[in-house]
């Protein structure tokens, strides 16, 4: 199987889990900071276990500590801020509305990849811009439908 298809499969799986990972927060009733801390501990434990299993079966050959790990640590801080923000928005505006706004991460992320990661060098810029426009249109369509349902 070509690796590009695996990328698409993992992207779909990621979208599904990203959409449902906030539902337990709504059901738990915990404060966003407490919930994010506990969720972070669970993520850390799962990551360490996964790394140990992959290392034991020689699936990966990277050392535990390497220079690029610092970038991942910085990303952990960004993820924590984003996660607490999303969880706080659930408490303040509800699960349905906060997920609509979270959907704007698609166009924003595409713009950031286009500008900061030079994606336009390896992908056709027209496809990236088309994706940004379509994702944004889908977000506004979701806003309109949800608003009609909520009101």
CORHURA-V858275 format. One record per run of one state. SS is the DSSP state (H for helix, E for strand, - for the rest). FROM is the first residue (numbers start at 1). LEN is the number of residues. If there is no record, write none. Layout:
BEGIN
ss:SS from:FROM len:LEN
ss:SS from:FROM len:LEN
END
This chain:
BEGIN
ss:- from:1 len:2
ss:H from:3 len:18
ss:- from:21 len:2
ss:H from:23 len:6
ss:- from:29 len:3
ss:H from:32 len:25
ss:- from:57 len:12
ss:H from:69 len:25
ss:- from:94 len:1
ss:H from:95 len:8
ss:- from:103 len:2
ss:H from:105 len:12
ss:- from:117 len:2
ss:H from:119 len:3
ss:- from:122 len:3
ss:H from:125 len:26
ss:- from:151 len:1
END
